Amino acid sequence: MKAEQLSNLMVIFGGTGDLTHRKLIPALYNLLNEGILPDAFAVVSVGRRNKTSEEYREELKKSVQQYSRFSMEQEKWEVLAQKIHYYPLDFRQGEGYTSLDDYLKKMEKQYGTKGNRMYYLAVAPEYFEVIVDHLHAYEMTDSSEGWKRVVIEKPFGRDLQSARYLNKKITHAFTEQNTYRIDHYLGKEMLQNIMVIRFANAFFEPIWNNKFIDHIQISSSETLGVEERGGYYEKAGVLRDMIQNHMLQLLALTAMEPPVRLDTESIRDEKVKILKGLRKMSVEEIRSNVILGQYGSNGEKKGYRQENRISPTSDTETFMALKVQIENFRWGGVPFYIRTGKRLPKKSTEIIVQFKSIPEILYWKEFENLKPNLLVIRIQPMEGIFMQFNAKKPGTETQIIPVQMDFCQNCEIGSNSPEAYERLLYDVMKGDSTLFTRWDEVEYSWRFIDTIAKAWEREKPLFPNYDAGTWGPKEADELLRKDGRKWWIL
Ligand SMILES: NC(=O)c1ccc[n+]([C@@H]2O[C@H](COP(=O)([O-])OP(=O)(O)OC[C@H]3O[C@@H](n4cnc5c(N)ncnc54)[C@H](OP(=O)(O)O)[C@@H]3O)[C@@H](O)[C@H]2O)c1
């Protein structure tokens, strides 16, 4: 790709916020270290507070020291720092945009960024609309002289109706091609690896269906509670924070058909088919197949209702386990169990594929407790693949034991996997939206999520219903037990 196409001015709305400090600027520093940050590049950070660019850079330097995967080297930092500028503006006030645009034009000249702009909305979702409206009204979205792309953080709406409304606003100002809806899970190394594992190997794809697979578990657990994000979390809950986006994306990548080509639209087309194929459940089915939880204090750790900026009577869920089915030929009859929550015993995201048992003859008859074959795709914090199968225990008598093969990608010497935001920012610069969600993916996931939210909206379980540091309410275990299965903790 020509350097000219990559060069750009990145305009961060929310430049003083947590996301910018912890993820965006460290990601840019890492891209610089990788040698792929374009030379013709600059950042203009917009925030409400008054400060100089020098003060702002000093604050960012501390964040890079803390959060970057490459250690801080003064010389390299200087290269990036001199490209970063701070611009104070209350982005709700339209009149400020004319001067902002003048300032951006000045920066474009200074850094030779060819009129290419990446508008990054690192702000609370209620501000997405006002910023996009102003950018459009002040003629800052026209792509005729240099591309203008917008990056929208999650969550994209809080239900189907609000997501549709927001989308209409955005597409008024930016084309779908220039709209980058972030789901940072898609930037994770092992998520991109799911397709490679499935479609670049001869031995997975032929058995990747209901003839050989008993069920699939997709789980993402966090040990942390809600921390400082109480205000946001109260409105979102785990359904909107995790399931609508990250968990359904993991499901789509695991279950999709091979795309006809490896281009953006072919891949997204296949993902959408899975989201469309999610079986709609009745209210009764939802109430027995979707388990909600909220953590309470375990004596040592606070309960959710005692956290900062959380109502003491909050009925927001911090845990969810659900059983879903995909109505297509490949997956008919194979349940997918999804589990995610806060304050669980372990931090991990993984996909566990349990294969069907061998016919009940030969070894099956002789040996009790023969373990099923498992394939685990580990997404984070460990990245890799784990397989469990049965083998003979060495010795004169035949005994069978489960053995494991573990390929740990990020344990390898020299492996320093790029952070999701590095890949994603670089993709925006390149104009590659494969790892971003297309509008119909968002639409179909909201359709599915809305029915769940509605079924539970009137009457929730009695919260809190699990202790911090445990695997959620007992009903989550029961969900699998009644199907003769159990959650795997590997
Ligand atoms: N933080 C994360 O790890 C994370 C992860 C995934 C997604 N996200 C998403 O990323 C977005 C940003 O999250 P965040 O945690 O970074 O939020 P945050 O720390 O609360 O930052 C919000 C930013 O918005 C600015 N702002 C608010 N009102 C403004 C106004 N009227 N005019 C100008 N600036 C204004 C703030 O500027 P001042 O400080 O100067 O007021 C601040 O820079 C959200 O959509 C969130 O859901 C965040």
The ligand as an SDF file (V2000), in Angstrom:
LIG
                    3D

 48 52  0  0  0  0  0  0  0  0999 V2000
  -11.9750    2.6410   28.9720 N   0  0  0  0  0  0  0  0  0  0  0  0
  -11.9760    1.4680   28.3880 C   0  0  0  0  0  0  0  0  0  0  0  0
  -11.1890    0.5790   28.6910 O   0  0  0  0  0  0  0  0  0  0  0  0
  -12.9780    1.1700   27.3050 C   0  0  0  0  0  0  0  0  0  0  0  0
  -13.0170   -0.1300   26.7620 C   0  0  0  0  0  0  0  0  0  0  0  0
  -13.9210   -0.3920   25.7190 C   0  0  0  0  0  0  0  0  0  0  0  0
  -14.7350    0.6080   25.2560 C   0  0  0  0  0  0  0  0  0  0  0  0
  -14.6890    1.8600   25.8220 N   0  0  0  0  0  0  0  0  0  0  0  0
  -15.5780    2.8880   25.2760 C   0  0  0  0  0  0  0  0  0  0  0  0
  -14.7780    4.0170   24.9300 O   0  0  0  0  0  0  0  0  0  0  0  0
  -15.4990    5.2150   25.1390 C   0  0  0  0  0  0  0  0  0  0  0  0
  -14.7020    6.1200   26.0670 C   0  0  0  0  0  0  0  0  0  0  0  0
  -14.5360    5.4910   27.3170 O   0  0  0  0  0  0  0  0  0  0  0  0
  -13.5490    6.0660   28.4450 P   0  0  0  0  0  0  0  0  0  0  0  0
  -13.4960    5.0230   29.5060 O   0  0  0  0  0  0  0  0  0  0  0  0
  -12.2790    6.5240   27.8530 O   0  0  0  0  0  0  0  0  0  0  0  0
  -14.3730    7.3220   28.9960 O   0  0  0  0  0  0  0  0  0  0  0  0
  -13.8680    8.4960   29.9550 P   0  0  0  0  0  0  0  0  0  0  0  0
  -12.6160    8.1030   30.6550 O   0  0  0  0  0  0  0  0  0  0  0  0
  -15.0360    8.8900   30.7780 O   0  0  0  0  0  0  0  0  0  0  0  0
  -13.4970    9.6640   28.9420 O   0  0  0  0  0  0  0  0  0  0  0  0
  -14.4680   10.4590   28.3470 C   0  0  0  0  0  0  0  0  0  0  0  0
  -13.8150   11.5350   27.5320 C   0  0  0  0  0  0  0  0  0  0  0  0
  -14.8460   12.3390   26.9640 O   0  0  0  0  0  0  0  0  0  0  0  0
  -14.5280   13.7030   27.1760 C   0  0  0  0  0  0  0  0  0  0  0  0
  -15.7490   14.4980   27.2390 N   0  0  0  0  0  0  0  0  0  0  0  0
  -16.8940   14.1990   27.8900 C   0  0  0  0  0  0  0  0  0  0  0  0
  -17.7900   15.1740   27.6690 N   0  0  0  0  0  0  0  0  0  0  0  0
  -17.1980   16.0840   26.8600 C   0  0  0  0  0  0  0  0  0  0  0  0
  -17.6210   17.2890   26.2570 C   0  0  0  0  0  0  0  0  0  0  0  0
  -18.8420   17.7600   26.4190 N   0  0  0  0  0  0  0  0  0  0  0  0
  -16.7600   17.9390   25.4770 N   0  0  0  0  0  0  0  0  0  0  0  0
  -15.5000   17.4650   25.2690 C   0  0  0  0  0  0  0  0  0  0  0  0
  -15.0450   16.3290   25.8020 N   0  0  0  0  0  0  0  0  0  0  0  0
  -15.8870   15.6420   26.5940 C   0  0  0  0  0  0  0  0  0  0  0  0
  -13.7800   13.7200   28.4520 C   0  0  0  0  0  0  0  0  0  0  0  0
  -13.0550   14.9350   28.5000 O   0  0  0  0  0  0  0  0  0  0  0  0
  -12.7350   15.6770   29.9060 P   0  0  0  0  0  0  0  0  0  0  0  0
  -12.1080   14.6100   30.7390 O   0  0  0  0  0  0  0  0  0  0  0  0
  -11.8000   16.7240   29.5050 O   0  0  0  0  0  0  0  0  0  0  0  0
  -14.0480   16.1120   30.4620 O   0  0  0  0  0  0  0  0  0  0  0  0
  -12.9080   12.4800   28.3040 C   0  0  0  0  0  0  0  0  0  0  0  0
  -11.8030   12.7830   27.4930 O   0  0  0  0  0  0  0  0  0  0  0  0
  -16.8570    4.7900   25.6870 C   0  0  0  0  0  0  0  0  0  0  0  0
  -17.7680    4.6890   24.6360 O   0  0  0  0  0  0  0  0  0  0  0  0
  -16.5880    3.4070   26.2610 C   0  0  0  0  0  0  0  0  0  0  0  0
  -17.7580    2.6130   26.2690 O   0  0  0  0  0  0  0  0  0  0  0  0
  -13.8240    2.1460   26.8190 C   0  0  0  0  0  0  0  0  0  0  0  0
  1  2  1  0
  2  3  2  0
  2  4  1  0
  4  5  1  0
  4 48  2  0
  5  6  2  0
  6  7  1  0
  7  8  2  0
  8  9  1  0
  8 48  1  0
  9 10  1  0
  9 46  1  0
 10 11  1  0
 11 12  1  0
 11 44  1  0
 12 13  1  0
 13 14  1  0
 14 15  2  0
 14 16  1  0
 14 17  1  0
 17 18  1  0
 18 19  2  0
 18 20  1  0
 18 21  1  0
 21 22  1  0
 22 23  1  0
 23 24  1  0
 23 42  1  0
 24 25  1  0
 25 26  1  0
 25 36  1  0
 26 27  1  0
 26 35  1  0
 27 28  2  0
 28 29  1  0
 29 30  1  0
 29 35  2  0
 30 31  1  0
 30 32  2  0
 32 33  1  0
 33 34  2  0
 34 35  1  0
 36 37  1  0
 36 42  1  0
 37 38  1  0
 38 39  2  0
 38 40  1  0
 38 41  1  0
 42 43  1  0
 44 45  1  0
 44 46  1  0
 46 47  1  0
M  CHG  2   8   1  16  -1
M  END
$$$$
